[in-house]
Amino acid sequence: MALDYDVVIIGSGMVGGCLGLALSQTSLRVAMVEARPFVEKQADDAGKRAIALSWGSRCILEQLNLWQQIKDCAKPIRHIHVSDKGAFGKTRLSAKKQHVDALGYVVEAVKIETIVSNNLLASTVDIMCPATLVDYTVNDKNVGVTIELDGKEQALSCKLLVGADGGLSEVRQLGGFELKEYPYDQQAITSLIKVESDQYDVAYERFTSEGPIAMLPHFDGLYSLVWTMPSTLAEQVKQLSEDAFLERLQSRFGQWLGELSISGACQIFPLSLSHVPNPVSSRVVLIGNAAHQLHPVAGQGFNLGLRDAALLADALMTAGKDVGVEDVLESYARQRKTDQALITGFTDSVIKLFSTDNALLSVLRNSGLLMLDKVPMLKNQFARQTMGLGSRFARLKTG
Ligand SMILES: Cc1cc2nc3c(=O)[nH]c(=O)nc-3n(C[C@H](O)[C@H](O)[C@H](O)COP(=O)(O)OP(=O)(O)OC[C@H]3O[C@@H](n4cnc5c(N)ncnc54)[C@H](O)[C@@H]3O)c2cc1C
């Protein structure tokens, strides 16, 4: 017998988990299917990566009663400093000038995942874990979903199937969604860095011809490094001795934070930018990395995915009895289009403009940064976008 739900969410990462929690505040019957046991995910080294949360994301997390639990492990970013190696152009954004307490916050991914998982386990959502999606079929009235749970097949039925199953989404592949991919042949090296400076509330974005370097304030006087470079170079840099690694990093990042030293293991992440032009089809919707996977240069992947979850929850809360009807999904897709296109387009242009030593582009980006610093209106707009406030507000964001 198929278990019957209004919504089945495949994938309980940070985005799918937040959608599950938002829907648990409604009368909708929700099931969540997750492949990896929560304990295994919490022990994963990749979870130590720093996530820069925008001010807008904080507002959504507050509405989900999560911010109250996350804030103790969140480091505020009060200034953002953007510069270009070998050029004068730079810009500095400040929280005070934007009349907010912080432009954003830095939190370890695993901390957010753990808090989301614990809240889900205590919620009304039916958690099926470890369980994987096997197949699904859509008809006029519902979606038939087959999952594998405890080595056996289990049938589910729902009005709406949500694919929140990450960059390699099975929901996307089985549904034949078109995916546009922009491979960069770049990788990001991440690590924790001890700095000489005692300035712990500034996020640095430094552009070099090899790729951007982001330094985000972390805990205990540490900074979290995301250093992007071509794949072949990344493999070589990861093999360097600690001294040679630091010398290379210091020469590219400069002296903004004084002497740097390594304080944690290095991790490598392959990078790409991909997005699904139309993330909805009959009774199926893709959100988060399943719908768009961004280069971490702008620190926007989770922020964008969280806005997907907030707006989808908003749409489902105001839908009638059948939450999977075309009108609801089309309206959701229309409202998300601009934000998704803007962020993916912005990220792609930043990488192309800044990861090059082309002389003309170098002059352009330098004058762009100088102009951004001198024109308050441009700077305010840039700050609003960075804080995740540039797009339409979901009810969850405004409360
Ligand atoms: C180095 C790095 C730095 C980053 N920095 C930032 C940042 O500063 N700010 C920011 O906003 N974003 C950042 N990001 C991006 C951010 O981490 C992602 O956008 C976000 O984690 C995506 O969440 P998700 O829930 O959509 O997908 P995922 O986290 O991939 O979750 C998908 C879930 O689905 C489950 N799953 C997969 N397949 C199945 C299946 N068939 N059946 C059942 N379950 C399944 C998986 O186990 C997983 O739990 C960064 C990323 C990287 C790599």
The ligand as an ORCA input file, in Angstrom:
! r2SCAN-3c Opt
* xyz 0 1
  C      33.565     25.316     -0.861
  C      32.133     25.769     -0.832
  C      31.809     26.960     -0.191
  C      30.477     27.402     -0.164
  N      30.193     28.602      0.445
  C      28.919     29.060      0.455
  C      28.598     30.303      1.106
  O      29.460     30.975      1.659
  N      27.299     30.717      1.106
  C      26.307     30.007      0.488
  O      25.142     30.446      0.510
  N      26.586     28.833     -0.137
  C      27.851     28.341     -0.165
  N      28.131     27.144     -0.783
  C      27.018     26.407     -1.445
  C      26.175     25.580     -0.480
  O      27.001     24.697      0.274
  C      25.129     24.760     -1.274
  O      24.453     25.613     -2.162
  C      24.103     24.104     -0.363
  O      24.749     23.242      0.542
  C      23.090     23.296     -1.186
  O      22.167     22.685     -0.332
  P      21.095     21.640     -0.905
  O      20.275     21.241      0.287
  O      20.397     22.199     -2.095
  O      21.953     20.404     -1.458
  P      22.856     19.342     -0.678
  O      23.528     19.988      0.478
  O      23.701     18.682     -1.713
  O      21.798     18.293     -0.090
  C      21.205     17.293     -0.887
  C      20.712     16.167      0.030
  O      20.018     15.201     -0.763
  C      20.425     13.873     -0.381
  N      20.240     13.021     -1.575
  C      20.901     13.081     -2.745
  N      20.416     12.169     -3.610
  C      19.414     11.511     -2.973
  C      18.529     10.452     -3.359
  N      18.564      9.888     -4.576
  N      17.621      9.992     -2.448
  C      17.566     10.559     -1.205
  N      18.373     11.568     -0.805
  C      19.291     12.043     -1.674
  C      21.898     14.060      0.023
  O      22.323     13.023      0.899
  C      21.870     15.436      0.712
  O      21.593     15.337      2.090
  C      29.450     26.663     -0.812
  C      29.767     25.440     -1.444
  C      31.093     25.002     -1.473
  C      31.412     23.718     -2.183
*
